[in-house]
Structures are given as C-alpha cells and as structure tokens.
Amino acid sequence: MPASHCTGPIQRREFLRVGTLALGGVMLPDLLRLQAASEKLRPTTSVILFWMWGGPSQLETYDMKPDAPSEYRGPLNPIRTNVPGMDICEYMPLQAKIADKFSIIRSLHHEMSAHNDGSIEVLTGQTPSVPDPTSQAHSKHPDFGMVASRIRGPHPEGLPQYIGVQRSPFMTQPNYLGAAHRSFDTGDPSLPGYAPKNLTLATGVDHRRLGDRKHLLGQFDRFRQRYEHDIDGADEFQSAAFSILTSRKVADAFEIAQEDPKLRDRYGRHRWGQSCLLARRLAEAGAAVINVDATAPNSTTKNFSWDDHAGAFHLDYAQRERLPQMDQALSALITDLHDRGLNENVLVIACGEFGRTPRVTHAPTNFSNQIGLGRDHWPGAFSALIAGGGLRMGQVVGQTNSNAEYPLHDPVTPQDLLATVYRHLGVDPQQQFTSFAGRPIPILPSGQPIKQLI
C-alpha cells in the first residue's frame, strides 16, 4: 500500500475505540476468546423485529371491528386480503395481497400499561416486579436479542449478533450478560451516503485508509505491551482481531448501496423501507437478531411514535402517513425473503408493546393543530404480524371480543411469542443465567411456542 495513504500512528483513544468495535466497550480479543471457548454449532436462523414502539392500535391495523359502535370502531375501514376472514386496515393494500405469506396474532395481552414496562414485558419476557407509570424504568433482565447474542457467541466473520437498525430499544439492558451483548446500532440507512458509524471496517477508521497492515499490527503489539491492563489480548487473538476490523464481509453486509436500485425502490426510499432492506442484508449475512426501530417514519414528522393519544395525534392522519410506508416496507421484506429462499431461516415480527383503548378519545386540538382523535394505552389486547421462520402462514391466531377489549379464545402472552422466537433461534428458554446476586434465572419464566403456527 503506498505510504501516502498511511495515516500515521493511531492515538491510544482511537485504537481502543476501534478495538471495541462499538460493541458496548468489550475488547475484540475478549469476544474472540469467548468464540474460541464455544464448541457448539450455531444455528443460522435470524429474527427481524419491526418494533413499533408507542403501541400501535389493533383497531386501526390487524383487528378491525367494523360492526362495533362508532366510538369503538374508529375512523378507518377494513379491506379483504387473499386469505378469507383475514381483513386488515385499508391503508395496507400491499400486505393484503400477500396475506398467505404471514399470520396475524390478535390475542396478545399482558398487564403492563406504561410504555417501558410493556416493552420490557414483550422484549424480555420478564414481568417488571414494580410497575413504573412514569415510563422511566429499565429492564433488570436482557432482551431476546441480547440473549441470542450470548447463546450464539461471536460471529465467525465478526458481524454483531444483535443489531439495532437505526437504534435498539432504549429500555432494555444486558445486565448480568455483560456489555458485549448490547446491540450494535446502525443509524438511519435511508440517509444519502449512508455508512454505519464506527464500522467502516474495510475502508478505514472514520473513512480514512488503515495504512500499512503490518505497521498497524506492530502498533497493536506496542499498545498491548504498554496498556496490557486495557487491551488484555492474548497473542493468538491478535491477528483474528485485526481480521475482524478489516473484514470485507462485515463491511459488505452494511453496504446497502450495493442493492439493485429497483429493489430499493420496491422497499421504499424512506426510513422504514431502507431499514427493512438493511435488516434483510444483515439477516442474510448471519446476524441473529435485527431490531428495526419503527417509531418515527422520518425526522420531521409530528407522528414521532405510535402513541396515539388524542392530545397528540389524529388517528386517521397519523395512520395515513405511517401505514403506507409500513405496508410497503413489510410487504417488500416478506416477498424478498421468499424470493431469495430465506423465508425458512428468517422470522419476521411486527408489533409494539401493547394496544390502544377500544373506545376512542377526543381533544380540542393536537400537535398538528387539528381536532385530536386517539386512543390511550391498552395492554388487554393487541396484535402482531408474524412471517417466515418455517411457521404456518395464512393463519389468524386468537380472537378478541366485539370491541377488541380482551381475548375470547386462544390467548397469547408475550412469553408465548418469545418462546416461538427462541424455538426458531435454537435457544432453550429454560436455560439459566446467573444474576449479579448469584441466583439462577431462566431465560423465560413461562410460555410455550404458539401451537397454531408450528
């Protein structure tokens, strides 16, 4: 490599930052040591979660009640899908055409009515011991992405096992699993010239050339000798750590610009479309769990989450903006996975932490200076889309009563949903970890895979 491209000695702070690979502060040699200690074959399955934080309304998405009184049914209308009896919202016509490729769960429920508590319940399967109505709580247990990262161990090519496309849920913490199992957050892949922060591996650090590789390895030796208490890397892991930092395969997984422009158009050149496309690339590359942050569809919208209170939003206007983009992104993702023969290996889930109150509420004005029309928090019944994973598709699991207030039959808990996820990932939910207090804690305290889907 010509000397003119060499950036010179790397400062200790920058070297250590690169060495952590943005994975929560754990050094690459430590991750590689864990990999070397694991002799189990790792599954190749992946889960993509389209995470609609805020709580999407079941009555304006997948569990519409057109025959209910107007104060319950809301402003939107259902349309038929290609599966008889599986009607969905009128703003999701693309999903309606491929309903045979997904299933809908209409009977999810729990008892946590605050955002963080509900999110913790759904993402970790552990019920908060003390509910926090202020939604400031953080989890005492890891979420399923962190668990998958811990069970799978480091990826052979250095790809993070748990990735947050844009960002990961902010209320969950790895706790007793260790910081290595936090997600790697990618930033917004729809931005022009997108490249994930701190992961421009093959082209250099912060978009600069890495320079002469032997020179860098020499610096690795010197840093190791001088700062052994920080780096603590054994010699046999040195070359492997450097290989990960310069892995073309890892860099390729994030290079969304490699995709056919027509396919990018099919997903949608918006935040959620490009996020789902990047999620497919990462699943194809072998990441275990990819969480797509589906809160705000863009950076300027007033519909910044799915928390559709009347004082903030108008259900019709909010869904008119969000649902077409969600519809395009999810339908393209599901179809693309089928086209590539990945629908057996990749499981897709779209849901939030709870549903919305069956009765609509009103406000004199909302954030857009319109009359407010909304619904409040309701964990008693909510819906989820689930696709792929070798599961039975074209199914409706569960039924709520005439006003979508509670399940009538086949109730599904978040623990059941997570048991289905862990089954796909090859994780034994009865496996135990050890808490900081030395107590054994099972991955899931309860729950069985959803029998209608397996």
Secondary structure, DSSP 8 states (H G I E B T S, - for coil): --GGG---S--HHHHHHHHHTTSTT--HHHHHHHHHH--S-----EEEEEE-TT---GGGTTS--TTS-HHHH-S--EE--SSTT--EETT-HHHHHTGGGEEEEEEE--S--SHHHHHHHHHHS---SS--TTS----SS--HHHHHHHHH-S-TT---SEEEEB---TT---GGG-GGGS-EE-B-TTSTT---TT--TTT-GGGS----HHHHHHHHHHHHHHSHHHH---GGGHHHHHHHHT-HHHHHHH-GGGS-HHHHHHH-SSHHHHHHHHHHHHHHHT-SEEEEE-S-SSSS-S--SS---TTT-BHHHHHHHHHHHHHHHHHHHHHHHHHTT-TTTEEEEEE-S-EE-SS-EEES--TTSS-EEE--EETTSEEEEEEETT---S-EE-EE-TTSSSEEES-B-HHHHHHHHHHHHT--TT-EEE-TTS-EEES-SS----GGG-
